[in-house]
Protein backbone atom coordinates (compact mmCIF):
# COMPACT_ATOMS: atom_id res chain seq x y z
CA UNK A 1 0.00 0.00 0.00
CA UNK A 2 1.93 2.97 -1.25
CA UNK A 3 -0.48 5.88 -1.52
CA UNK A 4 -3.17 7.72 0.46
CA UNK A 5 -5.72 6.67 -2.13
CA UNK A 6 -4.90 3.05 -1.49
CA UNK A 7 -5.30 3.60 2.21
CA UNK A 8 -8.77 4.78 1.37
CA UNK A 9 -9.47 2.16 -1.27
CA UNK A 10 -8.16 -1.05 0.21
CA UNK A 11 -7.52 -0.24 3.84
CA UNK A 12 -10.93 1.34 4.31
CA UNK A 13 -13.23 0.14 1.55
CA UNK A 14 -11.61 -3.17 0.80
CA UNK A 15 -10.98 -4.30 4.36
CA UNK A 16 -14.52 -5.49 4.21
CA UNK A 17 -14.39 -8.99 5.51
CA UNK A 18 -11.29 -8.86 7.61
CA UNK A 19 -13.77 -7.56 10.20
CA UNK A 20 -11.48 -5.01 11.82
CA UNK A 21 -11.25 -6.56 15.28
CA UNK A 22 -9.83 -9.76 13.82
CA UNK A 23 -7.06 -8.39 11.65
CA UNK A 24 -3.87 -6.59 12.59
CA UNK A 25 -3.57 -2.92 11.74
CA UNK A 26 -1.22 -1.74 8.97
CA UNK A 27 1.22 -0.41 11.58
CA UNK A 28 1.71 -3.68 13.41
CA UNK A 29 5.06 -5.47 13.11
CA UNK A 30 5.24 -8.29 10.60
CA UNK A 31 4.69 -11.78 12.01
CA UNK A 32 7.84 -13.83 12.58
CA UNK A 33 9.18 -15.65 9.56
CA UNK A 34 8.64 -19.39 9.33
CA UNK A 35 11.54 -21.83 9.43
CA UNK A 36 13.43 -23.19 6.42
CA UNK A 37 11.38 -23.47 3.26
CA UNK A 38 9.83 -26.87 2.69
CA UNK A 39 7.56 -27.59 -0.29
CA UNK A 40 3.91 -27.96 0.60
CA UNK A 41 2.03 -31.17 -0.05
CA UNK A 42 -1.71 -31.60 -0.68
CA UNK A 43 -3.68 -32.94 2.29
CA UNK A 44 -7.22 -34.11 2.90
CA UNK A 45 -9.44 -35.43 5.66
CA UNK A 46 -12.82 -36.97 4.85
CA UNK A 47 -15.93 -37.18 7.02
CA UNK A 48 -19.66 -37.60 6.56
CA UNK A 49 -22.74 -35.85 7.83
CA UNK A 50 -26.39 -35.01 7.26
CA UNK A 51 -28.13 -31.66 6.91
CA UNK A 52 -31.88 -31.05 6.71
CA UNK A 53 -33.01 -28.49 4.14
CA UNK A 54 -36.66 -27.90 3.36
CA UNK A 55 -37.61 -30.84 5.56
CA UNK A 56 -35.41 -33.20 3.52
CA UNK A 57 -32.41 -34.94 5.10
CA UNK A 58 -29.37 -34.68 2.81
CA UNK A 59 -26.42 -37.00 3.40
CA UNK A 60 -23.06 -35.59 2.34
CA UNK A 61 -19.36 -36.31 2.32
CA UNK A 62 -17.08 -33.52 3.57
CA UNK A 63 -13.43 -33.14 2.60
CA UNK A 64 -11.23 -30.66 4.46
CA UNK A 65 -7.86 -30.29 2.82
CA UNK A 66 -5.31 -28.27 0.92
CA UNK A 67 -4.16 -27.91 -2.67
CA UNK A 68 -0.78 -26.46 -3.63
CA UNK A 69 -0.78 -23.61 -6.15
CA UNK A 70 1.98 -21.54 -7.71
CA UNK A 71 2.09 -17.94 -8.96
CA UNK A 72 1.99 -16.85 -12.57
CA UNK A 73 5.07 -17.85 -14.53
CA UNK A 74 5.40 -21.28 -12.95
CA UNK A 75 5.32 -24.55 -14.84
CA UNK A 76 5.88 -28.12 -13.73
CA UNK A 77 9.28 -28.52 -15.40
CA UNK A 78 11.96 -28.53 -12.67
CA UNK A 79 14.36 -25.60 -12.89
CA UNK A 80 17.37 -24.29 -11.07
CA UNK A 81 16.08 -21.74 -8.48
CA UNK A 82 19.04 -19.51 -9.40
CA UNK A 83 17.42 -19.09 -12.81
CA UNK A 84 14.28 -17.75 -11.17
CA UNK A 85 14.46 -14.40 -12.92
CA UNK A 86 14.19 -14.19 -16.69
CA UNK A 87 13.40 -11.34 -19.09
CA UNK A 88 9.73 -10.39 -18.90
CA UNK A 89 7.30 -9.05 -21.44
CA UNK A 90 5.78 -5.58 -20.84
CA UNK A 91 3.20 -5.72 -18.09
CA UNK A 92 4.48 -8.97 -16.66
CA UNK A 93 5.62 -8.65 -13.06
CA UNK A 94 6.03 -12.31 -12.27
CA UNK A 95 9.19 -14.34 -12.17
CA UNK A 96 9.61 -17.24 -14.56
CA UNK A 97 9.02 -20.52 -12.71
CA UNK A 98 9.01 -18.77 -9.31
CA UNK A 99 9.76 -20.77 -6.19
CA UNK A 100 6.94 -19.25 -4.11
CA UNK A 101 3.93 -21.46 -3.49
CA UNK A 102 0.69 -21.47 -1.53
CA UNK A 103 -1.11 -24.24 0.28
CA UNK A 104 -4.78 -23.26 -0.09
CA UNK A 105 -7.21 -24.68 2.45
CA UNK A 106 -10.73 -25.72 1.45
CA UNK A 107 -13.74 -27.55 2.78
CA UNK A 108 -15.82 -29.31 0.12
CA UNK A 109 -19.27 -30.80 0.67
CA UNK A 110 -20.48 -33.39 -1.83
CA UNK A 111 -23.98 -34.77 -2.08
CA UNK A 112 -24.51 -37.90 -4.14
CA UNK A 113 -25.32 -36.80 -7.65
CA UNK A 114 -22.45 -37.64 -9.93
CA UNK A 115 -20.02 -35.58 -11.94
CA UNK A 116 -22.68 -33.34 -13.53
CA UNK A 117 -24.17 -32.02 -10.30
CA UNK A 118 -23.67 -28.22 -9.95
CA UNK A 119 -20.66 -27.10 -7.95
CA UNK A 120 -20.14 -23.67 -6.37
CA UNK A 121 -16.84 -22.16 -5.24
CA UNK A 122 -17.27 -19.72 -2.34
CA UNK A 123 -14.94 -17.23 -0.67
CA UNK A 124 -15.00 -14.15 1.49
CA UNK A 125 -12.88 -11.09 0.89
CA UNK A 126 -10.85 -8.69 3.00
CA UNK A 127 -8.55 -9.07 1.17
CA UNK A 128 -6.94 -11.37 3.67
CA UNK A 129 -10.06 -12.88 5.20
CA UNK A 130 -10.79 -16.54 5.67
CA UNK A 131 -14.12 -17.94 4.48
CA UNK A 132 -15.52 -18.98 7.85
CA UNK A 133 -18.21 -16.27 7.45
CA UNK A 134 -19.96 -17.77 4.43
CA UNK A 135 -19.19 -21.25 5.74
CA UNK A 136 -20.76 -20.99 9.20
CA UNK A 137 -23.05 -18.04 8.56
CA UNK A 138 -24.67 -18.75 5.22
CA UNK A 139 -24.44 -22.03 3.33
CA UNK A 140 -22.47 -24.74 5.13
CA UNK A 141 -24.39 -27.61 6.75
CA UNK A 142 -23.81 -26.12 10.22
CA UNK A 143 -24.60 -22.56 11.24
CA UNK A 144 -23.45 -20.57 14.27
CA UNK A 145 -26.26 -18.83 16.15
CA UNK A 146 -25.72 -15.08 16.66
CA UNK A 147 -27.83 -12.16 17.84
CA UNK A 148 -29.70 -10.37 15.04
CA UNK A 149 -28.65 -6.78 15.74
CA UNK A 150 -26.85 -6.83 19.11
CA UNK A 151 -23.60 -8.14 20.59
CA UNK A 152 -23.71 -11.94 20.78
CA UNK A 153 -22.97 -13.16 24.35
CA UNK A 154 -19.70 -15.00 24.97
CA UNK A 155 -19.22 -18.78 24.72
CA UNK A 156 -20.59 -21.36 24.66
CA UNK A 157 -21.91 -20.78 21.14
CA UNK A 158 -24.55 -22.93 19.48
CA UNK A 159 -23.80 -24.65 16.18
CA UNK A 160 -27.04 -25.90 14.64
CA UNK A 161 -28.41 -27.54 11.51
CA UNK A 162 -28.45 -25.00 8.70
CA UNK A 163 -31.78 -25.27 6.94
CA UNK A 164 -30.51 -22.66 4.45
CA UNK A 165 -27.54 -24.71 3.27
CA UNK A 166 -27.25 -24.77 -0.52
CA UNK A 167 -26.47 -28.49 -0.54
CA UNK A 168 -30.00 -29.07 -1.78
CA UNK A 169 -29.05 -27.66 -5.19
CA UNK A 170 -25.24 -27.62 -5.45
CA UNK A 171 -22.06 -29.09 -4.05
CA UNK A 172 -20.04 -26.50 -2.13
CA UNK A 173 -16.34 -25.64 -1.93
CA UNK A 174 -15.34 -23.02 0.67
CA UNK A 175 -11.84 -21.67 -0.07
CA UNK A 176 -9.43 -19.70 2.13
CA UNK A 177 -7.23 -17.15 0.35
CA UNK A 178 -3.45 -17.66 0.43
CA UNK A 179 -2.17 -16.97 3.95
CA UNK A 180 -5.61 -16.84 5.62
CA UNK A 181 -7.39 -19.53 7.62
CA UNK A 182 -5.33 -22.70 7.29
CA UNK A 183 -3.85 -21.53 3.97
CA UNK A 184 -0.14 -20.74 3.98
CA UNK A 185 2.44 -19.21 1.63
CA UNK A 186 6.16 -19.89 1.42
CA UNK A 187 9.18 -19.38 -0.80
CA UNK A 188 11.05 -16.45 -2.29
CA UNK A 189 9.01 -13.22 -2.64
CA UNK A 190 5.94 -15.07 -1.39
CA UNK A 191 3.99 -11.90 -0.54
CA UNK A 192 4.62 -10.43 -3.99
CA UNK A 193 3.61 -13.73 -5.54
CA UNK A 194 0.14 -13.86 -3.93
CA UNK A 195 -0.84 -10.51 -2.39
CA UNK A 196 -2.38 -8.38 -5.08
CA UNK A 197 -5.50 -8.12 -7.23
CA UNK A 198 -4.10 -10.12 -10.15
CA UNK A 199 -1.88 -12.50 -8.17
CA UNK A 200 -4.80 -13.39 -5.90
CA UNK A 201 -7.14 -14.13 -8.80
CA UNK A 202 -4.46 -16.24 -10.49
CA UNK A 203 -4.07 -18.34 -7.34
CA UNK A 204 -7.81 -18.96 -7.18
CA UNK A 205 -7.89 -19.87 -10.87
CA UNK A 206 -5.09 -22.37 -10.27
CA UNK A 207 -6.97 -23.81 -7.30
CA UNK A 208 -10.24 -24.21 -9.20
CA UNK A 209 -8.51 -25.80 -12.20
CA UNK A 210 -6.79 -28.32 -9.94
CA UNK A 211 -9.95 -29.03 -8.00
CA UNK A 212 -11.95 -29.80 -11.15
CA UNK A 213 -9.35 -32.39 -12.12
CA UNK A 214 -8.83 -33.91 -8.68
CA UNK A 215 -12.54 -34.50 -8.12
CA UNK A 216 -13.62 -35.10 -11.72
CA UNK A 217 -15.92 -32.08 -11.96
CA UNK A 218 -15.04 -30.67 -15.36
CA UNK A 219 -18.51 -31.43 -16.71
CA UNK A 220 -20.41 -29.97 -13.74
CA UNK A 221 -22.37 -26.71 -13.98
CA UNK A 222 -20.03 -24.24 -12.27
CA UNK A 223 -20.61 -21.13 -10.13
CA UNK A 224 -18.57 -18.54 -8.29
CA UNK A 225 -19.91 -17.00 -5.08
CA UNK A 226 -17.90 -14.08 -3.68
CA UNK A 227 -18.70 -11.74 -0.83
CA UNK A 228 -17.28 -8.23 -0.36
CA UNK A 229 -13.73 -8.10 -1.78
CA UNK A 230 -14.68 -11.57 -2.97
CA UNK A 231 -16.84 -9.83 -5.59
CA UNK A 232 -13.77 -7.92 -6.80
CA UNK A 233 -11.94 -11.24 -6.95
CA UNK A 234 -14.85 -12.84 -8.83
CA UNK A 235 -14.75 -10.23 -11.59
CA UNK A 236 -11.05 -10.81 -12.25
CA UNK A 237 -11.31 -14.56 -11.69
CA UNK A 238 -14.24 -15.18 -14.04
CA UNK A 239 -12.46 -13.27 -16.79
CA UNK A 240 -9.30 -15.34 -16.20
CA UNK A 241 -11.25 -18.59 -16.29
CA UNK A 242 -13.37 -17.70 -19.32
CA UNK A 243 -10.85 -15.75 -21.41
CA UNK A 244 -7.52 -17.39 -20.65
CA UNK A 245 -8.39 -20.93 -19.58
CA UNK A 246 -11.38 -21.74 -21.76
CA UNK A 247 -13.63 -22.66 -18.83
CA UNK A 248 -17.18 -21.34 -19.14
CA UNK A 249 -19.12 -20.91 -15.93
CA UNK A 250 -22.89 -20.96 -15.63
CA UNK A 251 -23.13 -18.12 -13.17
CA UNK A 252 -21.43 -15.61 -10.89
CA UNK A 253 -23.16 -14.71 -7.61
CA UNK A 254 -22.06 -11.46 -5.98
CA UNK A 255 -22.88 -10.57 -2.38
CA UNK A 256 -22.16 -7.03 -1.13
CA UNK A 257 -20.40 -5.91 -4.28
CA UNK A 258 -17.53 -3.52 -4.88
CA UNK A 259 -15.92 -3.44 -8.32
CA UNK A 260 -14.74 0.17 -8.52
CA UNK A 261 -13.02 1.48 -5.39
CA UNK A 262 -13.26 5.08 -6.56
CA UNK A 263 -16.97 4.77 -5.68
CA UNK A 264 -16.38 3.79 -2.04
CA UNK A 265 -17.86 6.14 0.60
CA UNK A 266 -14.84 5.64 2.90
CA UNK A 267 -13.06 9.01 2.96
CA UNK A 268 -13.64 10.08 -0.67
CA UNK A 269 -12.26 13.48 0.39
CA UNK A 270 -8.88 11.94 -0.46
CA UNK A 271 -10.04 11.86 -4.08
CA UNK A 272 -11.39 15.43 -4.65
CA UNK A 273 -13.53 16.05 -7.69
CA UNK A 274 -15.14 12.61 -7.50
CA UNK A 275 -18.60 13.12 -5.98
CA UNK A 276 -20.33 9.86 -6.90
CA UNK A 277 -19.45 8.16 -3.58
CA UNK A 278 -21.55 10.70 -1.68
CA UNK A 279 -24.47 10.21 -4.05
CA UNK A 280 -24.36 6.42 -4.06
CA UNK A 281 -24.14 6.18 -0.25
CA UNK A 282 -27.11 8.48 0.34
CA UNK A 283 -29.82 5.79 0.03
CA UNK A 284 -28.01 3.73 2.69
CA UNK A 285 -27.81 6.81 4.93
CA UNK A 286 -31.57 7.21 4.52
CA UNK A 287 -32.28 3.55 5.23
CA UNK A 288 -30.12 3.73 8.35
CA UNK A 289 -31.72 6.94 9.64
CA UNK A 290 -35.13 5.37 8.98
CA UNK A 291 -34.20 2.25 10.94
CA UNK A 292 -32.96 4.27 13.93
CA UNK A 293 -35.98 6.63 13.84
CA UNK A 294 -33.89 9.71 13.05
CA UNK A 295 -36.12 11.04 10.26
CA UNK A 296 -38.61 13.80 11.05
CA UNK A 297 -41.24 12.64 8.56
CA UNK A 298 -42.94 9.27 8.67
CA UNK A 299 -41.94 6.80 5.95
CA UNK A 300 -43.88 3.56 6.47
CA UNK A 301 -42.53 2.05 3.25
CA UNK A 302 -38.73 1.74 3.19
CA UNK A 303 -38.54 0.84 -0.50
CA UNK A 304 -40.64 3.85 -1.47
CA UNK A 305 -38.33 6.07 0.58
CA UNK A 306 -35.26 4.59 -1.09
CA UNK A 307 -36.68 5.08 -4.58
CA UNK A 308 -37.27 8.75 -3.72
CA UNK A 309 -33.74 9.18 -2.34
CA UNK A 310 -32.15 7.45 -5.32
CA UNK A 311 -33.87 9.90 -7.67
CA UNK A 312 -32.67 12.84 -5.60
CA UNK A 313 -29.13 11.43 -5.33
CA UNK A 314 -28.60 11.09 -9.09
CA UNK A 315 -30.65 14.17 -9.93
CA UNK A 316 -30.84 17.32 -7.86
CA UNK A 317 -28.09 16.35 -5.42
CA UNK A 318 -25.75 15.27 -8.22
CA UNK A 319 -26.24 18.55 -10.08
CA UNK A 320 -25.58 20.53 -6.90
CA UNK A 321 -22.32 18.70 -6.23
CA UNK A 322 -21.27 19.08 -9.86
CA UNK A 323 -21.69 22.85 -9.56
CA UNK A 324 -18.96 22.95 -6.92
CA UNK A 325 -18.18 26.47 -5.72
CA UNK A 326 -20.57 27.83 -8.33
CA UNK A 327 -23.61 26.63 -6.39
CA UNK A 328 -25.66 29.58 -5.20
CA UNK A 329 -26.14 30.06 -1.46
CA UNK A 330 -29.90 29.58 -1.66
CA UNK A 331 -29.48 26.32 -3.56
CA UNK A 332 -26.86 25.16 -1.08
CA UNK A 333 -29.25 25.76 1.79
CA UNK A 334 -32.08 23.96 0.00
CA UNK A 335 -29.89 20.91 -0.68
CA UNK A 336 -28.69 20.88 2.94
CA UNK A 337 -32.28 20.92 4.16
CA UNK A 338 -33.14 18.03 1.87
CA UNK A 339 -30.10 16.06 3.08
CA UNK A 340 -31.24 16.67 6.64
CA UNK A 341 -34.64 15.21 5.75
CA UNK A 342 -33.00 12.07 4.35
CA UNK A 343 -30.15 11.57 6.85
CA UNK A 344 -31.32 13.09 10.13
CA UNK A 345 -28.02 14.99 10.43
CA UNK A 346 -28.10 18.69 11.48
CA UNK A 347 -28.27 21.23 8.67
CA UNK A 348 -25.33 23.24 10.03
CA UNK A 349 -23.17 20.10 10.07
CA UNK A 350 -24.14 19.31 6.47
CA UNK A 351 -23.27 22.86 5.39
CA UNK A 352 -19.95 22.73 7.24
CA UNK A 353 -19.19 19.48 5.38
CA UNK A 354 -19.86 21.24 2.05
CA UNK A 355 -22.80 18.89 1.42
CA UNK A 356 -20.33 15.97 1.31
CA UNK A 357 -20.49 13.50 4.20
CA UNK A 358 -18.53 10.28 4.04
CA UNK A 359 -19.64 7.04 5.65
CA UNK A 360 -17.44 7.40 8.73
CA UNK A 361 -18.73 10.89 9.45
CA UNK A 362 -22.30 9.71 9.07
CA UNK A 363 -21.75 6.78 11.45
CA UNK A 364 -20.08 9.00 14.04
CA UNK A 365 -22.82 11.62 14.06
CA UNK A 366 -26.14 9.87 13.45
CA UNK A 367 -26.61 8.71 17.05
CA UNK A 368 -24.11 11.00 18.77
CA UNK A 369 -26.82 12.48 21.00
CA UNK A 370 -27.12 9.04 22.60
CA UNK A 371 -23.32 8.50 22.72
CA UNK A 372 -23.65 5.67 20.21
CA UNK A 373 -21.59 4.70 17.18
CA UNK A 374 -23.46 3.27 14.20
CA UNK A 375 -22.20 0.08 12.53
CA UNK A 376 -20.40 0.02 9.18
CA UNK A 377 -20.90 -3.52 7.94
CA UNK A 378 -24.44 -3.43 9.26
CA UNK A 379 -25.85 -0.06 10.30
CA UNK A 380 -28.62 -1.71 12.33
CA UNK A 381 -25.92 -2.38 14.93
CA UNK A 382 -24.89 0.30 17.44
CA UNK A 383 -22.23 0.44 20.13
CA UNK A 384 -20.85 2.88 22.70
CA UNK A 385 -18.78 5.78 21.38
CA UNK A 386 -15.12 5.12 22.06
CA UNK A 387 -14.13 8.70 21.27
CA UNK A 388 -17.14 11.08 21.05
CA UNK A 389 -14.90 13.86 19.66
CA UNK A 390 -13.55 11.79 16.79
CA UNK A 391 -14.42 12.72 13.22
CA UNK A 392 -15.02 9.05 12.39
CA UNK A 393 -15.44 5.90 14.48
CA UNK A 394 -12.40 3.71 15.09
CA UNK A 395 -14.31 0.44 15.40
CA UNK A 396 -17.32 -1.31 13.93
CA UNK A 397 -20.01 -2.44 16.40
CA UNK A 398 -21.20 -5.20 14.07
CA UNK A 399 -17.72 -6.69 13.66
CA UNK A 400 -17.23 -6.67 17.41
CA UNK A 401 -20.67 -8.20 17.94
CA UNK A 402 -20.18 -11.29 15.76
CA UNK A 403 -16.48 -12.06 15.44
CA UNK A 404 -15.97 -14.14 18.57
CA UNK A 405 -18.88 -16.44 17.76
CA UNK A 406 -17.53 -17.22 14.29
CA UNK A 407 -13.90 -17.62 15.36
CA UNK A 408 -14.71 -19.88 18.30
CA UNK A 409 -17.32 -21.97 16.52
CA UNK A 410 -15.17 -22.57 13.44
CA UNK A 411 -12.08 -23.54 15.44
CA UNK A 412 -14.18 -26.09 17.30
CA UNK A 413 -16.10 -27.38 14.26
CA UNK A 414 -13.17 -27.85 11.89
CA UNK A 415 -11.23 -29.93 14.40
CA UNK A 416 -14.04 -31.86 16.03
CA UNK A 417 -16.27 -32.64 13.01
CA UNK A 418 -14.01 -32.19 9.97
CA UNK A 419 -10.90 -33.65 11.68
CA UNK A 420 -8.51 -31.04 10.29
CA UNK A 421 -6.16 -28.52 11.87
CA UNK A 422 -4.97 -30.22 15.03
CA UNK A 423 -1.80 -28.48 16.18
CA UNK A 424 -2.23 -25.65 13.66
CA UNK A 425 -3.27 -22.05 14.04
CA UNK A 426 -6.37 -20.88 12.18
CA UNK A 427 -6.04 -17.26 11.04
CA UNK A 428 -9.47 -15.60 10.67
CA UNK A 429 -7.76 -12.76 8.81
CA UNK A 430 -4.22 -11.64 8.10
CA UNK A 431 -2.57 -8.17 7.94
CA UNK A 432 -1.54 -8.15 4.29
CA UNK A 433 -1.85 -4.45 3.60
CA UNK A 434 1.87 -3.67 3.68
CA UNK A 435 2.25 -6.11 0.79
CA UNK A 436 -1.01 -5.88 -1.14
CA UNK A 437 -0.94 -4.19 -4.54
CA UNK A 438 -3.91 -2.84 -6.45
CA UNK A 439 -1.99 -2.81 -9.73
CA UNK A 440 -4.31 -4.54 -12.18
CA UNK A 441 -3.95 -5.48 -15.83
CA UNK A 442 -7.39 -4.86 -17.32
CA UNK A 443 -8.55 -6.90 -20.34
CA UNK A 444 -6.93 -5.76 -23.57
CA UNK A 445 -4.30 -3.59 -21.86
CA UNK A 446 -0.54 -4.12 -21.92
CA UNK A 447 0.29 -2.10 -18.81
CA UNK A 448 -1.29 -2.43 -15.35
CA UNK A 449 -3.55 0.31 -14.03
CA UNK A 450 -2.10 2.56 -11.34
CA UNK A 451 -2.44 2.10 -7.59
CA UNK A 452 -4.80 5.08 -7.48
CA UNK A 453 -7.97 3.03 -7.52
CA UNK A 454 -8.88 -0.53 -8.37
CA UNK A 455 -11.59 -0.93 -11.01
CA UNK A 456 -12.47 -4.43 -12.23
CA UNK A 457 -15.72 -3.54 -14.00
CA UNK A 458 -14.03 -4.18 -17.39
CA UNK A 459 -13.12 -7.72 -16.29
CA UNK A 460 -16.69 -8.75 -15.51
CA UNK A 461 -17.92 -7.08 -18.68
CA UNK A 462 -15.30 -8.86 -20.77
CA UNK A 463 -16.26 -12.25 -19.32
CA UNK A 464 -19.92 -11.58 -20.12
CA UNK A 465 -19.06 -10.56 -23.67
CA UNK A 466 -16.94 -13.65 -24.24
CA UNK A 467 -19.63 -15.88 -22.76
CA UNK A 468 -23.00 -14.23 -23.52
CA UNK A 469 -24.75 -17.05 -21.64
CA UNK A 470 -23.04 -16.15 -18.36
CA UNK A 471 -25.61 -15.13 -15.75
CA UNK A 472 -24.86 -12.78 -12.86
CA UNK A 473 -26.82 -12.30 -9.66
CA UNK A 474 -26.24 -9.37 -7.30
CA UNK A 475 -27.32 -9.48 -3.63
CA UNK A 476 -27.08 -6.46 -1.33
CA UNK A 477 -28.28 -5.25 2.05
CA UNK A 478 -29.93 -1.89 2.54
CA UNK A 479 -27.97 -1.35 5.78
CA UNK A 480 -24.48 -2.01 4.39
CA UNK A 481 -22.17 1.03 4.51
CA UNK A 482 -19.04 -0.92 3.55
CA UNK A 483 -20.40 -1.65 0.06
CA UNK A 484 -23.62 0.38 -0.33
CA UNK A 485 -26.31 -1.40 -2.34
CA UNK A 486 -26.85 1.53 -4.72
CA UNK A 487 -23.13 1.55 -5.53
CA UNK A 488 -23.44 -2.05 -6.72
CA UNK A 489 -26.44 -1.15 -8.88
CA UNK A 490 -24.57 1.78 -10.38
CA UNK A 491 -21.58 -0.40 -11.22
CA UNK A 492 -23.75 -3.00 -12.92
CA UNK A 493 -25.59 -0.39 -14.97
CA UNK A 494 -22.28 1.02 -16.18
CA UNK A 495 -20.50 -2.16 -17.21
CA UNK A 496 -18.81 -1.53 -20.59
CA UNK A 497 -20.76 -4.09 -22.63
CA UNK A 498 -23.74 -4.24 -25.03
CA UNK A 499 -27.02 -3.20 -23.45
CA UNK A 500 -28.59 -6.56 -24.34
CA UNK A 501 -26.29 -8.29 -21.83
CA UNK A 502 -27.83 -6.29 -19.00
CA UNK A 503 -30.65 -8.83 -19.18
CA UNK A 504 -28.21 -11.42 -17.81
CA UNK A 505 -28.03 -9.59 -14.46
CA UNK A 506 -30.46 -10.16 -11.59
CA UNK A 507 -30.83 -8.10 -8.40
CA UNK A 508 -32.06 -8.92 -4.90
CA UNK A 509 -32.06 -6.56 -1.91
CA UNK A 510 -32.56 -7.27 1.79
CA UNK A 511 -33.37 -5.41 5.00
CA UNK A 512 -30.02 -6.52 6.36
CA UNK A 513 -26.39 -5.46 6.17
CA UNK A 514 -23.12 -6.51 4.55
CA UNK A 515 -23.54 -10.06 5.86
CA UNK A 516 -27.18 -10.30 4.78
CA UNK A 517 -27.28 -13.84 6.19
CA UNK A 518 -26.80 -12.51 9.75
CA UNK A 519 -30.57 -11.99 9.80
CA UNK A 520 -32.58 -15.23 9.78
CA UNK A 521 -35.33 -14.11 7.41
CA UNK A 522 -32.79 -12.64 4.99
CA UNK A 523 -30.79 -15.88 5.03
CA UNK A 524 -33.88 -17.84 4.03
CA UNK A 525 -34.58 -15.40 1.19
CA UNK A 526 -30.93 -15.53 0.15
CA UNK A 527 -31.01 -19.33 -0.01
CA UNK A 528 -34.23 -19.40 -2.00
CA UNK A 529 -33.04 -16.78 -4.48
CA UNK A 530 -29.64 -18.39 -5.05
CA UNK A 531 -31.13 -21.88 -5.25
CA UNK A 532 -33.60 -20.68 -7.86
CA UNK A 533 -30.80 -19.03 -9.84
CA UNK A 534 -28.72 -22.23 -9.87
CA UNK A 535 -31.70 -24.40 -10.78
CA UNK A 536 -32.59 -22.13 -13.73
CA UNK A 537 -29.06 -21.84 -15.10
CA UNK A 538 -27.53 -25.28 -14.57
CA UNK A 539 -28.91 -26.53 -17.91
CA UNK A 540 -30.22 -29.79 -16.47
CA UNK A 541 -32.18 -31.26 -13.57
CA UNK A 542 -30.00 -32.54 -10.72
CA UNK A 543 -30.77 -34.29 -7.42
JOZIZI-V723637 format. One record per helix or strand of 2 or more residues. SS is the DSSP state (2 for helix, 1 for strand). FROM is the first residue (numbers start at 1). LEN is the number of residues. If there is no record, write none. Layout:
SS;FROM;LEN + SS;FROM;LEN
This chain:
2;4;10 + 1;43;11 + 1;56;15 + 2;81;3 + 1;101;11 + 1;119;5 + 2;132;8 + 1;142;3 + 1;159;3 + 2;166;3 + 1;171;5 + 1;184;3 + 2;190;5 + 2;197;18 + 1;222;6 + 2;229;16 + 1;251;5 + 2;261;3 + 2;268;4 + 2;276;16 + 2;302;13 + 2;316;11 + 2;329;15 + 2;347;6 + 2;359;7 + 2;368;3 + 1;372;3 + 1;382;3 + 2;397;20 + 2;457;10 + 1;471;7 + 2;485;9 + 2;499;6 + 1;505;6 + 2;516;3 + 2;520;18
